[in-house]
């Protein structure tokens, strides 16, 4: 089996995983609720901005971080959003683990 076949098989396995299927299902449910979708979009925008500042090493905007935290706490009051964030985390852990495995395999070339 060549590396491309393996990569395609991995892509298939990811799409068949419980983490992927659950996250996709919950994402669809959230997107169908206009009110929740708008709040989630607002939260995602804030999260991106806060993370970007952290990556750039700039001084953290505590006001923005506090607003994001407040919105998150508001969102998770809805059971569907609590499940959504949980499934998002589980899916991201899966992808992170896969990336680590691949990275470890080529570590000797990166040093």
C-alpha positions in Angstrom: 0.0 0.0 0.0 1.4 3.4 -0.9 1.3 6.5 1.3 -1.5 8.1 -0.7 -3.7 5.0 -0.2 -3.0 5.2 3.5 -3.8 8.9 3.6 -7.1 8.3 1.8 -7.9 5.4 4.2 -7.2 7.7 7.1 -9.5 10.4 5.7 -12.2 7.7 5.3 -11.6 6.5 8.9 -11.9 10.0 10.3 -15.2 10.6 8.5 -16.5 7.3 9.9 -15.3 8.1 13.4 -17.9 8.7 16.2 -16.2 12.0 16.9 -16.7 13.3 13.3 -20.2 12.0 13.0 -21.3 13.4 16.3 -19.7 16.8 15.7 -21.2 17.0 12.2 -24.7 16.2 13.5 -24.5 18.7 16.3 -23.1 21.4 14.0 -26.0 20.9 11.7 -28.5 21.2 14.6 -26.9 24.4 15.8 -26.8 25.9 12.3 -30.5 25.3 11.9 -31.2 27.4 15.0 -30.7 31.0 13.7 -30.4 32.5 17.2 -27.8 30.0 18.4 -25.9 30.2 15.1 -25.6 34.0 15.4 -24.3 33.8 18.9 -21.9 31.0 18.0 -20.6 33.0 15.1 -20.1 36.0 17.4 -18.3 33.7 19.9 -16.1 32.2 17.2 -15.1 35.6 15.9 -14.1 36.7 19.5 -12.3 33.4 20.1 -10.3 33.9 16.8 -9.4 37.4 17.7 -8.3 36.5 21.3 -6.2 33.5 20.0 -4.6 35.7 17.3 -3.5 38.2 19.8 -2.0 35.4 21.9 -0.2 34.0 18.9 1.2 37.4 17.9 2.4 37.9 21.5 0.6 41.2 21.8 -0.9 42.4 25.0 -4.1 40.5 25.7 -7.4 42.5 25.6 -8.9 41.5 28.9 -12.2 43.1 28.0 -12.5 41.1 24.8 -11.5 37.9 26.7 -14.1 38.6 29.4 -16.8 39.2 26.8 -15.9 35.9 25.1 -16.1 34.1 28.4 -19.4 35.7 29.2 -20.8 34.7 25.8 -19.5 31.1 26.2 -21.2 30.8 29.6 -24.4 32.1 28.1 -24.1 29.6 25.2 -23.6 26.6 27.3 -26.8 27.2 29.2 -28.4 25.6 26.1 -27.9 21.8 26.3 -27.3 21.6 22.5 -24.5 24.1 22.8 -22.9 22.3 25.7 -23.0 19.1 23.6 -21.7 21.0 20.6 -18.6 22.4 22.4 -17.9 19.0 23.9 -18.1 17.2 20.5 -15.9 20.0 19.0 -13.3 19.4 21.6 -13.4 15.6 21.1 -13.0 16.0 17.4 -10.1 18.5 17.8 -8.4 16.1 20.2 -8.7 13.3 17.5 -7.1 15.5 14.9 -4.4 16.7 17.2 -3.5 13.1 18.1 -3.4 12.1 14.5 -1.1 15.1 13.7 1.1 14.2 16.6 1.5 10.7 15.4 2.4 11.9 11.9 4.7 14.5 13.3 6.5 12.0 15.5 7.1 9.8 12.4 9.1 12.5 10.7 10.7 14.1 13.8 14.2 13.1 12.7 13.8 15.3 9.5 12.5 18.3 11.4 15.3 18.7 13.9 
